[in-house]
Amino acid sequence: MSFKRQFHLKSDEKLRLELRRHPVTLLPQIILLVVAVGTPIIGVGLFFGGVPSFENVWTRLGFVLLGSVYYLSIWLFFFTQIVNFYLDVSIVTDRRVIDVFQVGLFNCSISELELARVQDVTSDVHGLFGTLFDYGKITVQSAGEQEHFIFDQIPHPHRARATILELAQKEREHEGKAIVAEAIGQHE
């Protein structure tokens, strides 16, 4: 699902960048999922010497219930991680920067910044994986209530930084021309 389906852009606005976390950043959660799913299976196989056969119906029911709760908890955790990964998005249009930050399944925070108010954009790439897979952090600083936006684990952060700076410069030039045109129109 793209940004255009979730939100409406202004009529004179064009989408320039849709920034999401790099897919490789899900690797720790995938490894955790594999370990969490496999550990009980291997543990039961080693402890009981295979699939346990319980004589008591209540013991068997308790074992199935405990296993079901465990695996449902794992899937719920992983589903939450996927939803957060997918719904966290930073949008750059030719007029503004929009940050959609998903916290859990039911909390969402949306922040906007007009490109003309952007003062500085910094990009950082740290660590072995960040360097190998070219992902990092972008910090957009502005003059206003919200001092900066931080977009973390973004692919190609240096390229995105250059695009944001270029768009901000064009928007400031456009606003400057509009102010001059308005001032000239008032004096006539």
C-alpha positions in Angstrom: 0.0 0.0 0.0 1.5 3.3 -0.9 1.1 6.7 0.8 -1.4 7.9 -1.8 -3.9 5.3 -0.7 -3.5 6.1 3.0 -3.5 9.9 2.8 -4.5 12.6 0.3 -1.9 14.9 -1.1 -2.8 18.5 -1.7 -3.9 19.2 -5.3 -0.7 21.1 -6.2 1.6 18.6 -4.4 3.7 15.7 -5.9 5.1 12.8 -4.1 9.0 12.8 -4.3 10.2 10.2 -1.8 8.5 7.4 0.2 11.1 6.4 2.9 10.7 3.2 4.8 13.1 1.3 6.9 15.5 -1.0 5.1 14.2 -4.6 4.9 17.4 -6.0 6.3 16.6 -4.3 9.6 13.9 -7.0 10.1 16.6 -9.7 10.2 17.0 -9.7 14.1 13.2 -10.2 14.5 13.3 -13.0 11.9 16.2 -14.7 13.7 14.3 -14.3 17.0 11.2 -15.8 15.4 13.1 -18.9 14.2 14.8 -19.4 17.5 11.5 -18.9 19.5 9.6 -21.3 17.2 12.3 -23.9 17.1 13.5 -24.0 20.7 10.4 -25.7 22.2 10.2 -28.2 19.4 13.9 -29.2 19.9 13.5 -29.0 23.7 10.5 -31.3 23.7 12.2 -33.7 21.3 15.3 -33.9 23.5 13.5 -34.0 26.9 10.8 -36.5 26.0 12.7 -38.4 23.3 10.2 -37.5 20.6 6.6 -36.4 20.7 5.2 -37.0 24.2 2.2 -39.2 24.7 0.5 -38.3 27.8 -1.8 -40.9 29.5 -3.7 -38.3 31.4 -6.2 -36.2 29.3 -5.7 -33.2 31.5 -2.0 -33.3 31.2 -2.3 -33.5 27.4 -4.8 -30.7 27.3 -2.6 -28.5 29.5 0.4 -29.2 27.3 -1.5 -28.3 24.1 -3.0 -25.2 25.8 0.4 -24.0 27.0 2.0 -24.6 23.6 -0.9 -22.8 21.8 -0.6 -19.8 24.1 3.2 -19.7 23.6 3.0 -19.9 19.7 0.1 -17.4 19.5 2.2 -15.0 21.6 5.2 -15.4 19.3 3.0 -14.8 16.2 1.4 -11.8 17.8 4.8 -10.3 18.6 6.1 -10.9 15.1 2.9 -9.6 13.5 3.3 -6.4 15.6 6.8 -6.0 14.4 5.7 -6.4 10.7 2.9 -3.9 11.1 5.2 -1.4 12.7 7.8 -1.9 10.0 5.2 -1.5 7.2 3.2 1.4 8.6 6.3 3.5 9.6 6.8 5.7 6.6 8.3 9.1 5.9 7.0 11.0 2.9 8.7 13.8 1.1 6.6 15.8 -1.4 7.6 18.9 -3.3 5.9 21.0 -0.5 6.4 19.2 2.8 7.8 16.3 4.8 5.4 14.0 6.6 6.4 11.4 9.2 4.0 8.6 10.1 5.2 6.7 13.1 3.4 3.6 14.2 3.7 2.6 17.8 2.2 -0.9 18.5 -1.0 -1.9 16.7 -3.3 0.9 17.6 -1.2 4.1 18.1 -0.1 6.3 15.2 1.7 9.7 15.3 1.8 11.9 12.2 4.0 15.0 12.0 4.3 17.5 9.1 6.9 20.1 8.2 6.8 22.6 5.3 9.9 22.2 3.2 10.4 26.0 3.2 11.1 25.7 7.0 13.8 23.1 6.6 17.1 24.5 7.9 19.4 21.5 7.7 19.4 17.9 6.7 22.0 15.4 8.1 22.5 11.8 7.0 24.5 9.2 9.0 25.5 5.6 8.2 26.9 3.7 11.1 28.1 0.1 11.6 28.9 -2.8 9.4 25.4 -3.6 8.3 24.6 0.0 7.7 27.6 0.4 5.5 27.2 -2.9 3.7 23.4 -2.4 3.0 23.6 1.4 2.7 21.0 2.4 5.3 21.2 4.9 8.1 19.6 7.9 9.8 18.3 11.2 8.3 17.8 14.2 10.6 15.8 17.1 9.3 16.1 20.2 11.4 13.7 23.1 11.2 12.9 26.4 12.7 9.7 25.9 14.7 8.0 24.0 17.5 9.3 20.6 16.4 13.1 21.1 16.1 13.8 18.0 14.1 12.5 14.9 12.4 14.5 11.7 12.6 14.0 9.0 10.0 15.9 5.9 11.1 17.2 2.9 9.1 16.4 4.5 5.8 17.9 3.0 2.6 20.4 5.3 0.7 20.3 8.1 3.3 22.8 10.3 1.6 20.8 10.3 -1.6 17.6 11.1 0.3 19.3 13.9 2.1 20.4 15.5 -1.1 16.9 15.2 -2.5 15.3 16.8 0.6 17.8 19.7 0.5 17.2 20.3 -3.2 13.4 20.3 -2.7 13.7 22.6 0.3 15.8 25.0 -1.7 13.3 25.0 -4.6 10.4 25.6 -2.2 12.2 28.5 -0.6 12.9 30.0 -4.0 9.2 29.5 -5.0 8.0 31.1 -1.8 10.4 34.0 -2.2 9.1 34.7 -5.8 5.5 34.5 -4.5 6.3 37.1 -1.8 8.0 39.4 -4.3 5.1 39.0 -6.8 2.6 39.8 -4.0 4.6 42.8 -2.9 4.7 44.2 -6.4 1.0 43.6 -6.8 0.2 45.6 -3.7 2.4 48.6 -4.8 0.6 49.0 -8.1 
